[in-house]
Amino acid sequence: MARTLSSFTITEAGDDYLLTIEDESGATHELTATYDQLDIIAEALIEHLDADDDDLDEIDDEDDDDATDKKPA
């Protein structure tokens, strides 16, 4: 079962970076990553957030259309 993210940090560790991820139980996981790996992660996050934002915009647009279709009482 997946755990819920509680917090994370990214710090420089020599030529690489140290990712420290903490879950809701307080367990921590440390991973090293290169700059290029962090860049790939950042791009993936941006793509997902942009897609979610587009989905939310479509829902907001539908809600706005519904509101204009209704006449005030």
C-alpha positions as CSV (number, residue, x, y, z in Angstrom):
1,M,0.0,0.0,0.0
2,A,1.3,3.5,-0.8
3,R,2.3,5.8,2.0
4,T,1.3,9.4,2.2
5,L,4.1,12.0,1.7
6,S,4.7,14.1,4.7
7,S,7.7,16.1,3.6
8,F,10.8,16.1,1.5
9,T,14.0,18.0,1.2
10,I,16.7,18.3,-1.5
11,T,20.2,19.2,-0.6
12,E,23.5,19.2,-2.4
13,A,25.7,16.2,-1.8
14,G,28.9,16.7,-3.6
15,D,28.3,16.5,-7.4
16,D,24.8,14.9,-6.7
17,Y,21.8,15.8,-4.6
18,L,20.3,14.0,-1.6
19,L,16.5,13.6,-1.6
20,T,15.1,12.9,1.9
21,I,11.5,11.8,1.8
22,E,9.4,11.4,4.9
23,D,6.1,9.6,5.1
24,E,3.2,10.1,7.4
25,S,4.6,7.5,9.9
26,G,7.9,9.5,10.2
27,A,9.9,6.9,8.2
28,T,12.5,8.6,6.1
29,H,14.0,7.4,2.8
30,E,17.2,8.9,1.4
31,L,18.0,8.8,-2.3
32,T,20.8,10.3,-4.3
33,A,20.1,11.8,-7.7
34,T,22.0,13.7,-10.4
35,Y,21.0,17.1,-11.7
36,D,19.7,15.5,-14.8
37,Q,17.5,13.1,-12.8
38,L,16.1,16.0,-10.8
39,D,15.4,17.8,-14.0
40,I,13.4,14.8,-15.4
41,I,11.5,14.6,-12.1
42,A,10.7,18.4,-12.3
43,E,9.5,18.1,-15.9
44,A,7.3,15.2,-15.0
45,L,5.8,17.1,-12.1
46,I,5.1,20.2,-14.3
47,E,3.5,18.0,-17.0
48,H,1.2,16.4,-14.4
49,L,0.3,19.7,-12.7
50,D,-0.4,21.4,-16.0
51,A,-2.6,18.5,-17.1
52,D,-4.5,18.7,-13.7
53,D,-4.7,22.5,-14.1
54,D,-6.2,22.1,-17.6
55,D,-8.7,19.6,-16.2
56,L,-9.7,22.0,-13.4
57,D,-10.0,24.8,-16.0
58,E,-12.4,22.7,-18.0
59,I,-14.5,22.0,-14.9
60,D,-14.5,25.7,-14.0
61,D,-15.6,26.6,-17.5
62,E,-18.4,24.1,-17.4
63,D,-19.5,25.5,-14.0
64,D,-19.4,29.0,-15.4
65,D,-21.5,27.9,-18.4
66,D,-24.0,26.3,-16.0
67,A,-24.2,29.5,-13.9
68,T,-24.9,31.7,-17.0
69,D,-27.6,29.3,-18.2
70,K,-29.6,29.8,-14.9
71,K,-31.6,32.9,-14.6
72,P,-31.7,34.7,-11.2
73,A,-34.9,34.3,-9.2
